Amino acid sequence: MKIAVIGTGYVGLVTGVTLAEIGHQVTCIDVDKEKVETLNKGISPIYEEGLTELIQKNLDGGNLAFTSSYQQGLQGKDIVYLAVGTPQGEDGSADLTYIHKACDSIAETLQNDVIIVTKSTVPVGTNSYIKKRIEDKLAAGIKVEIVSNPEFLRQGSAVYDTFNGDRIVIGSDSPEALRAIAEVNAPFNLPIVQTDLKSAEMIKYASNAFLATKISFINEIANLSERVGANVDLVADGMGMDKRIGRAFLNAGAGFGGSCFPKDTNALISIGKEVDYTMPLLESVINVNNKQRGIIAEKVIEQYPDLSGKQVAVLGLAFKPNTDDMRDAPSIHITERLLEKGATLRAYDPVAMDNAKKVLSNKIEYVKDIESAIADADLAIILTEWDVIKEFPLSAYKKYMKKAVLFDGRNCFTIDQVAGTDVEYHSIGRPVENDA
């Protein structure tokens, strides 16, 4: 198939590159000319494991191209994927500004019948609106069908997930369009769930909201476990053995961030309000998470009411490992709070420091490795569970720091691992170990 993909962010770029990898002829369109030039050199503007290699491979193989021209990108295409951003608006709803612009550009440029496939996360009913907006501005005689094809990729594992996912969801009110997009995706060899248009839109929001709910739930249990002397790891293990519950996403920590869970859960609440339906469960999920993202800072402040003159090492800045994404990262709130209390911060992240500098205070010092971050520090805080941080020996904290005090916002170590060390260890939902 000849395919165009509009948007080269996390979703659009992975979509275009992996479609090229399974044999389709793909042109990715982005209005950012500088980004397009970078991509045509085989360089990925985002950090995603395995992505750069696939970009270069498919550029060399002739299956993949990048352009800033809609006219060039849409010419002769059978299918157009829409993968532009839908950021959260001030009221919590999805901002469809980029969708509107892309629709208008498609309508102004299109010269032949196509199937529009929406990868962007959009409110229920938006795909029907997209179809109408494009059709109203199209030249006479050109036919457009619409398919919702939500993505369920984990940032940092998006390429892997594309080829190893649980399912592919496609929704349309056109049986012909469903058959065509099922054929496009057949080489991935994954189960394909076919639904109507609105159900596919709802599946995306419902999935992310449910996972966000699991995270907020286990964080509530963690906070209670601390107060009653239980260990949340053991609680989660015992819960997770029940097949009705499952162990995934029952990891207590400093709350969820990123571009999906906060945005999509708020958007689902907003969708409910539009049809006069309140969702108190999901409102609580957001409230719990907002509180949880600051919990490590409050633990530090409880232990050190006056942080003036204290050197604090911050390990991990991205909202999760294997990505350079800083959107809604807990590190944003936590570093602000510690700076307010007079702390001096030295930070390390293996990938996200360039992006972190754009959103965090310029008072933070950035260093090249963990050793430099913790050298002569009064305390250290883990905010992202990178492998390099989890594999860093606990004995080194004693070696490099003034005093080995570690606040672990991601429960990277088990209590047994810490018990035999001299590290004073504070975590989420578990007893403090080696408390002086």
N, C-alpha and C positions, 0 to 999 in steps of 0.2 A: 504494500500500500504506500501511496505518497501522502505523507503526513506533515502538517505544520503544528508546532507547539508555540503558543504565545505566552511569553514569560519565562525567564531563566533563573528563577529563585530556587529554593530547595526542592519544591515539588516539580516545577516545569523542567528544570535541567535534568533531574534524575529521570523524569518521564521520557524526555526526548532521547537521552542517551541510551536508556535501556530498550526503548522501541527500536532504535537503530541497531542495537546489539542483536535483537532477534530477527533482523533482516529487512525492516522497513526503511524506506527512504525518508529521512526526517530533516526538516529545516526548522530551527528554533528562531523565533523572532523576539527581539527585545529592543525597546526604544533607547536604551542606554548604549550609545555607540562605543564608548570606551570598554564596556563589558563585552560587547560583541567582538571587538578587536582582540581582547584577551582570550576569549573562548576560541576564536579561530586560530590562535597560536597553540591551542591544546592545553591552556592553563585554566583550571577551575577557580572561579572567584569565591567559592565556598569550600569549607573543609568537610569532606564526606568520603569515608574510606572506600577506595577502589574507583572513585569517580574520575579522577584525572586520567588514569590509565585507559578507561573505557572511552573517554572523550578523544584522546589521541588515536586510539585504535580505530575508531569509527570515522574520524576525520581522514585518516590515512586510507581507510577502506572505501571511502566515498559514500557511505550511508548517512553521513551527518554533516550539516552545514549550519552556520549562524549568520543572521542578517538583522539589520535594523529597519529594513524596508518591508512593509506589509505587501506591497505589490510583488516584490521578488519572492517573499516567503509563502504567499498564498497561491501563487500561480500554478495551476494544474493540480492542486492538491485534492485528494478524495476526502480527507478527514482533517479537522482543525481542533486541536486540544487547547482549551482555555485554562491557563494555570497562573493567573495573575494574583496578586495579594488581595486579601479581604481582611484588613486589620480591624481591630476592635475600635469602634467609635466611642465618643465620650459617654454615651448612654448605655454602653455594653453591647449594642447591636453591631452586626458586621457592616463595615464601611464598604460599599460597592462602587466607589468612585472608579477604581481601575477596571472593574468589570464593564462599567458604562463606556469608558474610553475604548476598551478593546472591542466591544460590540460595534461601536460606531466606526472604528477603523476597518473591521471586517466588512461591514455593510457597504462602506465606500469603495472597497477594493475588490470584493469577490466577483468573479466572472463565470463561475460554474456551480453546479449543485454540490453541496457538501453535507457531511454530518459534523455538527459541533459537539465536542465531548468536553464536559465541564469537569476539570480536576480541582478547581478552586473550591474551597469550602464555602457554601452559600446557604442562606436561609431557605427553608422549605417554600417552594413556589417560585424561586428565583429562576430556575431553568426555563420555565414556561415564559417568564418575563424576558429572558435573554432571547428566546426564539422570536417572540413578537417584536422586540426592539430591533433585531436585525432584519426581520422580514419587512417591517414598516419602511425601512430605508433602502432596501435592496432594489436593484434594477429588475424590471418586470421579467418574469419567466425563470428566474433562478429559485431553486427550491432548497430549503434548509430543514434538516431534522436535528433534534437535540437529544443528547444522552448524558445522564449524570453518572460519572465514574469516580466516586470519592477515593482518596488515597488513605492508606492506613500504615504509612511508613514511619519508622522510628528514626529521628534525626541521629546521625552517627552510624546507623545500620541500614540506611535507605536502599542502597544498591543491593545488599544481601536480602532485605525484605522483599524487594521487587521480584526476585527469583525464588524466594522461599516463603512467601506469605501464606496466610491461612485461607484466603479467598480473594477473588476479584468481584466487586459489586458493580453491576451496570444496570441502570434504570432508564426506561424510556416508554413513551406511549406509542412508539412506532415499532412494530415487530421487525420490520426490515432493518431499521437502525440497530436494534438489539442484536440481530444475527450478524451484521457487519462488524460491530465492535467485539462481539464474542470471537469472531474469526481473527480479528487483529490481535487479541490477547491469547489465542490458543497456544502459541509457542511457549508461553510461560509455564504451561502444564500445571495450572492451579485450578481449583474448583471455581467455577463462575456462577455467581448468584445473580439471577435476572429478576428485576422487579419493575414496578411502575416508577415514574419519574420522582414523585414526592417521597415514596418509601426509601429510595436510594439516598435522597438528600437527608432524610431523617436518620438512616442507619449511621451515617458519619457522625452526626452530632450526638446521637444516643451512645455510640461506642466510646467516644472520648469522655463524655460526661460520666459514664459508668466507671471508667478507669480512674478518673479524677475522684469519684466517690470512694473507691477502694483506698486510694492513697490518703484522703482526708480521714476516712474511718480508722485506718491503722494508726494514723498520727494521734487521733483522739485516744485510742486504746493505749498508745505509747505514753502519752502524758499522764493517763490514769495509772498505768503500770508503775511509773516512777514513784508516784505518791503512795502506792500500796506495797511497794517492794517486789513487784514482779518483773520478769525479763521479757520484753516485747518480742525478742527474737524467738524465744521458746513458745510464746503465745501464738505468733504467726505461723511457726512450723506446725503446731498442733492444729490450728485452724485450717491451714493449707492442705493438710492430708485429706480433708473432706472434699470429695470430688465436686460437690455443689459449690464450693467456695474457691478452691485453687490457691496456690501459693503466690502466683505472679501478682505484682503490684501491691503486695503486703509488706513493703519494706519501709519502716519508719524513718523519718528524716526531716530535713528542713523545708519540706513542702515542694510542690511542683511549680515549674515555670515553663519557659519556652513559648512557642508561637501557637500551640494547639490547645492544651488543656484549659488554661485560663480563658483564652479567647472564645473557644467553642462552648464552654460551659456557660459563660456570660451570655453568649449569643442565643443559646437554647432558652435561657431564662427570658431573654428579650422577646423571642418568638412566642413564648407562652403569654407574655403580657399583651402582645398584639392581638391575641384571640381571647383576651380576658381570662387567662388561666395562670394562676400563680404557682410557683414551684419551690415551696419552702425547703424541700430536701436539697436541691441544688444550690439554693441561696446559702444554706448552711455549709455546703461543701466549699464554696468560695470563702465564706467567713472564716472557717477553720483553717483554710490554707493561708489566708492573709495573716492570721495570727501565727501560724506555724513557721512562716518564712523568717520571722524575727526571733524565733525561740532561742537560737544559739547565741545571738547577741545578748538576750536577756539573761541567759545562763552565765555568760562572761561577766556582765555587769553586776549580777548578784554576787559573784565570787570576788569581783574587783570593782567596788562602787566608784572608786576614783582611778580612771585609766590614764590620767596625766603622766606622761613620761614612760608609759608602758609600750614596749616594742611588741607588736602583734604580727605574726606570720599568717597570711591567708593563703591556703593551699586549694587551688581550684576556683575558677571564676565563672565558667560557662554553666548554663542551667543544668546540664547533664554531661557525662563524658562522651568522647568521640565526636564532638561538634564544637564549632567556634561561636555558636549562637548565644548571645547575651540577653535575648528578649525575655523579660520577666524573671531573670535569674535572681535567686535569693541573695546572691552576693551584692546586688545593688543596694538593697535595704540594709543588709547587715553591715557593710562597710560604712555607709552613711551614719548609722547609729553609733558605731564604735568611734568614728572620727568626732562626732558630736560630744562624746565623753572624754575626748582628749587623747585617744590612742594614736600612736604612730604605726602606720601600716606598711608592710612589705609583702608583695603578692607574687605568686607564681601560678601559671597555668601553661601546660605544654602547647596549647594551640590558640586559645582565645584572648591572649593579652592585647593584640592589636585592636580587636573589637571592644575589649574591656576599656581601653583608654578613651574610647569615644563616649562612654556612658558613665564611667566611674569618676570620682573626684581626682583632680590633678595633684592632690596631696599624697596619693599613693605611689610608693616606689615599686617598680616592677623589676624582677630579677630572673636569671636564666635557669635556675634549678632550685630544687627543694632545699639543698644544703645552704644556699645563699639566703633563702627566705627565712629559715629558722635560726641562722647564726646569731647568737647572743640575744635571741628573742625571749620575752618573759612568758609568752604563751603562743600556741599555734591553734589555728582553726581550719578544719577540713570542710569545704563547701561543695566539692565535686569529686565523685568517686572514680577518678582516673586510675587506670592500672598502675601507672608510675607512682601514684600516691599510695595506693593499697599495698604495693610491693616494697615500698620504702621501709627499711627495718626500724622497728620501734626503738631499738637500742641507739639509733643515730640521734633521736630526739634528746636523749640524755647527753650525748657527746657534744652536740652543737649548741643547745639552748642554755640560757642562764639557769633555768629550771624547767624540767621536762613536764610541761602542763599542756595537755592536748584536749581540745573541744572538737569532737567529731560529729559534724552535722549530717553525716551519711552512714554512720555505723559501719565503717569500713573494716573494723577489726572485731573479732569475737571477744567476749569477756575472758575466755580462757587464754587467748593470745596475749592479752594485756596483763593478766594476773601475775605472771612471772617476771614482770619488768618493774622498773622504777618510774614509769610514766604515770603521772596523775591524769586519769582518763575520764572525761565527761562525754556522755553520748546521749542518744534519744531513747527514752523508754527503758533504760537499764540503770542499775546501781552505779554510782561513782566508784571507780577502782583506784586503789593506792592513794586515797585521799589523805593528804598530810594534815 
